[in-house]
């Protein structure tokens, strides 16, 4: 992690959930030498739990992987407590059994609550004194106070850069004498009601939230290389219920957004269009789905069991019909991504490259379709595999859980280290959620 981020997150250390830049995790070395790490990716189609630790040589090791089909989750939000609790408990229990240990705290992803990005300029008068750690903390605290909006909670507060007496481009102003110190903050907030539901559901599972990390931010931690983060890149994480995006530039998270469209919508389109079951529609999408039709597709007939009929009521449809259902939904998804990027006014900051992660990105032809609609160079983001991670969990679909584990091993530990220096943080999101839960449970 660069010095800017070390300085800017002191105020969040006690809660371990400030927005931080990418640290040494990308280079394969981590800061925490002992202790158990747990990452929980709560998706609309599957729940994934990774348990790991940082070994004595500084390398991250995955001890176990637990996975279960998600129920009671829609677009990343809890819609049925009992079903969601059962799914989360099953995934965590599987990981605990394989690792032979119990988990009490988890770093989990944020894709619910309609997360939104904001920019905020904060100015602090120092009156000719040198900037220090406390000054940087005061800037972040003031920014969080000014960014507060009724019904929303701040998840990440990330300093993008400093200016000393109007001179911009300062990465670490500590020790510099100045009259005024200014900073531009990137704020990510979300609806507090949805976050409380998530915290309450995890509490029912006997789990505490160690940190909330925006899903595309976590995917970027796992899937991006250093040059991409510096030059500008857009991460598009294509999940089951949502498609989330994050823009990185100059080594920092510059923007994040969530679109409520994902792979489940493609499955539902197939089920409706072919009058088949959801389960068979998912199977057809996985085995035969594509975004590009070829002449042979007219001649290749696929069996389709009709919904509500007996086992013998099977229709035959050309593969071209399946492609004709899938492509429009994915075109719409990437067009929405393009519109969101244009509305954010990022321009050159978004870069010329796109990295695709998430299970829905693995459909045949998605990469080419994204390149065509977004007019950018596109690749699939395959996170480097930590020790112990099975091959089955090393693809784009596991970028978020691996990124959450990376965050726990690096940025989360740095936040805890900063907290131990004596800079106590005022009650923030996780503190208020804990208080709220204690009052109600």
C-alpha positions in Angstrom: 0.0 0.0 0.0 1.3 3.5 -0.8 1.9 6.1 2.0 -1.1 8.1 0.9 -3.5 5.2 1.8 -1.7 4.4 5.1 -2.2 8.0 6.1 -5.8 8.3 4.9 -7.3 5.4 6.6 -6.3 5.9 10.2 -9.8 7.0 11.2 -11.3 3.8 10.0 -8.8 1.4 11.6 -11.0 0.5 14.5 -13.7 -0.6 12.1 -11.5 -2.0 9.3 -13.6 -1.0 6.4 -12.3 2.2 4.8 -11.6 2.3 1.1 -8.0 1.6 0.5 -5.7 1.5 -2.5 -4.1 -1.7 -3.7 -1.2 -2.9 -1.5 1.5 -5.5 -1.8 -1.0 -8.3 -2.2 -0.6 -7.8 -6.0 3.1 -8.7 -5.6 2.2 -11.9 -3.7 3.4 -10.8 -0.2 1.2 -10.0 2.8 1.6 -8.2 6.1 -0.2 -10.4 8.6 2.0 -13.3 9.8 -0.6 -15.2 11.7 -4.2 -15.6 12.5 -7.2 -16.9 10.5 -8.8 -14.9 7.7 -12.3 -15.5 6.4 -13.9 -14.1 3.3 -17.6 -14.5 2.5 -18.9 -13.7 -0.9 -22.7 -13.4 -0.8 -24.0 -13.6 -4.3 -27.4 -14.0 -5.8 -26.7 -17.5 -7.1 -24.0 -18.8 -4.8 -22.4 -18.2 -1.4 -18.7 -18.8 -1.2 -16.6 -18.9 2.0 -12.8 -18.9 1.9 -10.7 -19.5 5.0 -7.0 -18.7 4.9 -3.9 -17.5 6.7 -0.7 -15.7 5.9 2.2 -18.0 6.5 5.6 -17.2 8.0 7.2 -16.6 4.6 4.6 -13.9 3.8 2.5 -16.0 1.4 -1.2 -16.3 1.6 -2.6 -19.8 1.9 -6.2 -20.9 1.4 -7.1 -23.5 4.0 -10.6 -24.4 2.7 -13.3 -23.4 0.3 -17.0 -23.7 1.1 -19.8 -23.1 -1.4 -23.6 -23.4 -1.5 -26.4 -22.4 -3.7 -27.8 -19.0 -2.6 -31.4 -18.8 -1.6 -33.1 -15.8 -0.1 -30.8 -13.4 -1.8 -31.8 -11.1 -4.7 -29.5 -8.6 -6.4 -27.1 -9.0 -3.4 -29.8 -8.1 -0.9 -31.4 -10.4 1.7 -35.1 -11.0 0.8 -35.7 -14.0 3.0 -33.9 -14.3 6.3 -34.5 -18.0 6.9 -33.4 -19.1 3.4 -30.4 -16.8 3.4 -29.3 -17.9 6.8 -29.5 -21.5 5.8 -27.4 -20.9 2.6 -24.7 -18.9 4.5 -24.5 -21.4 7.3 -24.1 -24.2 4.8 -21.2 -22.5 2.9 -19.4 -21.4 6.1 -19.9 -24.8 7.8 -18.4 -26.6 4.8 -15.3 -24.3 4.9 -15.0 -24.7 8.7 -15.2 -28.5 8.5 -12.5 -28.6 5.8 -10.2 -26.2 7.7 -11.1 -27.8 11.1 -11.7 -24.4 12.7 -14.5 -22.0 13.5 -15.1 -18.6 11.9 -16.5 -15.7 13.9 -15.5 -12.6 11.8 -15.8 -12.3 8.0 -14.8 -9.8 5.4 -17.8 -9.7 3.1 -18.7 -8.1 -0.2 -21.0 -5.2 -0.8 -23.3 -5.2 -3.9 -26.6 -4.4 -2.2 -28.0 -1.1 -1.0 -27.5 0.7 -4.3 -23.9 1.7 -3.7 -22.9 5.1 -5.2 -19.7 6.9 -5.7 -19.1 10.6 -4.9 -16.2 13.0 -5.1 -15.6 15.5 -2.4 -12.9 18.2 -1.9 -11.9 18.9 1.7 -9.7 21.8 2.8 -7.9 22.1 6.2 -6.2 25.1 7.6 -2.8 24.3 9.3 -1.6 27.9 9.7 2.1 27.2 8.8 2.4 24.0 10.7 3.6 20.7 9.3 1.0 18.2 8.1 1.0 15.0 10.2 -1.0 11.8 10.6 -3.6 13.6 12.7 -4.2 16.2 10.0 -4.8 13.5 7.4 -7.2 11.8 9.8 -9.1 15.1 10.3 -9.5 15.6 6.6 -11.1 12.1 6.2 -13.3 12.6 9.2 -14.5 16.0 7.9 -15.1 14.5 4.5 -17.2 11.7 6.0 -19.2 14.2 8.0 -19.9 16.4 5.0 -20.7 13.4 2.8 -23.3 12.0 5.2 -26.7 11.6 3.6 -29.9 10.7 5.4 -30.7 6.9 5.1 -27.2 6.1 3.7 -23.9 5.0 5.2 -20.4 5.6 4.0 -18.5 2.3 3.2 -15.3 3.6 1.7 -13.6 7.0 2.2 -10.5 7.0 -0.1 -8.1 10.0 -0.5 -7.3 10.3 -4.2 -4.7 13.0 -3.8 -3.5 16.0 -1.8 -2.7 19.6 -2.5 -0.3 21.7 -0.3 -1.0 25.4 -0.5 -2.7 24.9 -3.9 0.1 22.7 -5.3 -1.5 19.5 -6.4 -0.1 16.1 -7.1 1.2 15.5 -3.5 1.0 11.8 -2.6 2.1 12.0 1.0 2.0 15.5 2.6 3.2 14.5 6.0 6.1 16.6 7.2 5.3 19.4 4.7 4.8 22.9 6.2 1.8 24.7 4.7 -1.0 27.1 5.4 -3.7 24.9 3.8 -3.9 21.2 3.1 -6.5 20.0 0.7 -7.6 16.5 -0.4 -10.0 15.0 -2.9 -11.9 12.1 -1.4 -13.7 9.2 -3.2 -16.8 8.3 -1.1 -18.8 5.1 -1.6 -22.0 4.9 0.3 -25.1 2.6 0.4 -28.6 2.4 1.9 -28.4 1.8 5.6 -31.6 -0.3 5.7 -30.2 -2.9 3.3 -26.9 -3.0 5.2 -28.8 -3.6 8.5 -30.6 -6.5 7.0 -27.3 -8.0 5.8 -25.7 -7.5 9.3 -28.8 -9.0 11.0 -28.7 -12.1 8.7 -25.0 -12.6 9.5 -25.7 -12.2 13.2 -28.3 -15.0 12.9 -25.4 -17.1 11.5 -23.2 -16.2 14.5 -20.9 -14.1 12.3 -19.6 -10.6 12.8 -18.7 -8.3 9.9 -15.0 -7.5 10.1 -15.2 -5.4 6.9 -17.5 -4.5 4.0 -15.7 -4.2 0.7 -17.4 -3.2 -2.6 -17.6 -6.3 -4.8 -15.8 -4.8 -7.9 -13.1 -3.4 -5.6 -12.5 -6.9 -4.3 -12.5 -8.3 -7.8 -9.9 -5.7 -8.8 -7.7 -6.6 -5.9 -7.5 -10.1 -7.2 -7.6 -9.8 -10.9 -5.6 -6.6 -11.9 -1.9 -6.1 -12.5 -0.1 -3.1 -11.3 0.2 -1.4 -14.7 -3.5 -1.6 -15.3 -4.3 0.1 -12.0 -1.9 2.9 -12.8 -2.8 3.5 -16.4 -6.5 3.1 -16.1 -8.8 0.1 -16.3 -12.5 -0.8 -15.7 -13.4 -4.0 -13.9 -16.8 -5.4 -14.7 -17.9 -8.1 -12.3 -20.8 -10.1 -13.8 -22.6 -11.8 -11.0 -25.9 -13.7 -10.9 -28.1 -10.8 -9.8 -26.0 -7.7 -10.5 -23.2 -6.4 -12.7 -20.9 -4.2 -10.8 -18.1 -2.0 -12.2 -15.1 -0.3 -10.7 -12.7 2.1 -12.4 -9.1 2.2 -11.2 -6.4 4.8 -12.2 -3.2 6.1 -10.7 -3.3 3.1 -8.4 -6.6 4.1 -6.8 -10.2 3.1 -6.9 -11.8 6.1 -8.7 -15.4 5.0 -9.2 -17.8 2.2 -8.5 -21.4 1.4 -9.5 -23.9 -1.5 -9.6 -26.4 -2.4 -12.3 -29.3 -4.7 -11.2 -28.9 -7.1 -14.1 -26.9 -10.3 -14.1 -26.6 -13.9 -15.2 -29.9 -14.9 -13.5 -31.7 -12.5 -15.9 -30.3 -14.4 -18.8 -31.4 -17.7 -17.3 -34.9 -16.3 -16.8 -35.1 -15.0 -20.4 -34.2 -18.5 -21.6 -36.8 -20.2 -19.4 -39.6 -17.8 -20.5 -38.6 -17.8 -24.2 -38.4 -21.6 -24.4 -41.1 -22.5 -21.8 -38.8 -24.6 -19.8 -37.7 -24.9 -16.2 -35.3 -22.5 -14.5 -32.9 -25.4 -13.8 -32.9 -26.6 -17.4 -32.5 -23.0 -18.7 -29.4 -22.6 -16.5 -28.1 -25.9 -17.8 -28.7 -24.9 -21.5 -27.0 -21.5 -20.9 -23.9 -23.2 -19.3 -23.5 -26.0 -21.8 -24.7 -24.5 -25.1 -25.0 -20.7 -24.5 -23.1 -18.2 -26.6 -23.5 -14.6 -27.8 -22.5 -15.3 -31.4 -24.4 -17.4 -33.8 -22.7 -19.6 -36.5 -24.4 -21.3 -39.5 -24.3 -24.7 -37.8 -26.5 -23.4 -35.0 -29.6 -23.6 -37.3 -29.0 -27.4 -37.7 -28.0 -28.2 -34.1 -31.2 -29.1 -32.3 -31.4 -28.9 -28.5 -33.8 -30.9 -26.3 -36.0 -28.7 -24.2 -38.3 -30.2 -21.5 -41.5 -28.1 -21.3 -42.4 -26.6 -17.9 -45.4 -28.2 -16.3 -45.5 -31.2 -18.7 -44.5 -34.8 -18.0 -40.9 -36.1 -18.6 -41.9 -37.2 -22.2 -42.9 -33.7 -23.3 -39.7 -32.5 -24.9 -39.4 -30.0 -27.7 -36.5 -29.5 -30.1 -35.2 -26.0 -30.8 -32.2 -24.9 -32.9 -29.2 -23.6 -31.0 -29.6 -20.3 -32.9 -32.8 -19.7 -30.9 -30.9 -19.9 -27.7 -28.3 -17.5 -28.9 -31.0 -15.2 -30.0 -32.3 -15.0 -26.5 -29.0 -14.6 -24.7 -27.4 -11.9 -26.9 -30.0 -9.1 -26.4 -29.8 -9.3 -22.6 -26.0 -9.2 -22.6 -26.0 -6.3 -25.2 -28.3 -4.4 -22.8 -26.0 -5.1 -19.9 -22.9 -3.7 -21.6 -24.9 -0.8 -23.0 -25.9 0.1 -19.4 -22.3 -0.2 -18.4 -21.3 2.2 -21.1 -24.0 4.6 -20.2 -23.0 4.6 -16.5 -19.3 5.3 -17.4 -20.4 8.1 -19.6 -22.7 9.6 -17.0 -19.8 9.4 -14.4 -17.7 11.6 -16.8 -14.6 9.5 -16.3 -13.4 9.8 -19.8 -9.7 8.9 -20.0 -9.6 7.8 -16.3 -11.5 4.7 -17.3 -8.7 3.7 -19.6 -8.7 1.6 -22.7 -8.9 -1.8 -21.0 -11.7 -3.8 -19.4 -11.2 -6.8 -17.2 -14.2 -9.2 -16.9 -14.8 -11.2 -13.8 -17.8 -13.1 -12.3 -19.5 -16.3 -13.4 -21.6 -14.7 -16.1 -18.5 -13.5 -17.9 -17.5 -17.0 -18.8 -20.3 -17.4 -21.4 -18.8 -18.0 -24.8 -18.5 -14.8 -26.8 -19.0 -12.4 -23.9 -15.4 -11.0 -24.2 -15.9 -10.1 -27.9 -19.3 -8.6 -27.3 -18.0 -6.4 -24.5 -15.1 -5.2 -26.7 -17.6 -4.4 -29.5 -20.0 -2.4 -27.4 -17.5 -0.7 -25.1 -14.9 -0.1 -27.8 -12.1 -1.2 -25.4 -9.6 -4.0 -25.1 -11.1 -6.7 -23.0 -9.6 -9.7 -21.1 -10.9 -12.1 -18.5 -9.6 -11.6 -15.0 -8.2 -14.8 -13.6 -6.9 -14.1 -10.1 -3.4 -15.6 -9.3 -4.0 -18.6 -7.2 -2.9 -18.4 -3.6 -1.4 -21.6 -2.1 -4.0 -24.2 -1.4 -6.7 -22.8 -3.7 -8.1 -25.6 -5.8 -8.2 -25.3 -9.6 -12.0 -25.3 -9.5 -12.0 -22.0 -7.5 -9.3 -20.2 -9.6 -11.4 -18.8 -12.4 -13.1 -15.4 -13.0 -16.1 -16.6 -10.9 -13.9 -16.5 -7.8 -12.3 -13.1 -8.2 -14.4 -11.5 -5.6 -13.9 -14.1 -2.7 -10.2 -14.2 -3.5 -10.1 -10.4 -3.5 -11.9 -10.3 -0.1 -9.3 -12.7 1.3 -6.5 -10.5 -0.1 -8.1 -7.4 1.5 -8.3 -9.2 4.9 -4.6 -10.1 4.6 -3.3 -6.6 3.6 -5.5 -3.6 3.8 -7.5 -4.9 6.7 -4.4 -5.6 8.7 -3.0 -2.1 8.0 -6.2 -0.5 9.2 -5.9 -2.5 12.4 -2.3 -1.5 12.8 -3.2 2.1 12.5 -6.0 1.7 15.0 -3.4 0.3 17.5 -1.4 3.6 17.3 -4.0 5.2 19.5 -6.1 7.0 16.9 -9.6 6.0 18.1 -12.3 6.2 15.4 -15.7 7.5 16.2 -18.6 5.0 15.8 -19.1 4.4 12.1 -21.0 1.9 10.0 -19.9 -1.3 11.7 -20.1 0.2 15.1 -23.6 1.5 14.6 -24.7 -1.8 13.0 -23.3 -3.7 16.1 -25.2 -1.3 18.4 -28.3 -1.7 16.4 -28.1 -5.5 16.5 -27.5 -5.6 20.2 -30.6 -3.5 20.8 -32.7 -5.9 18.8 -31.4 -9.4 19.2 
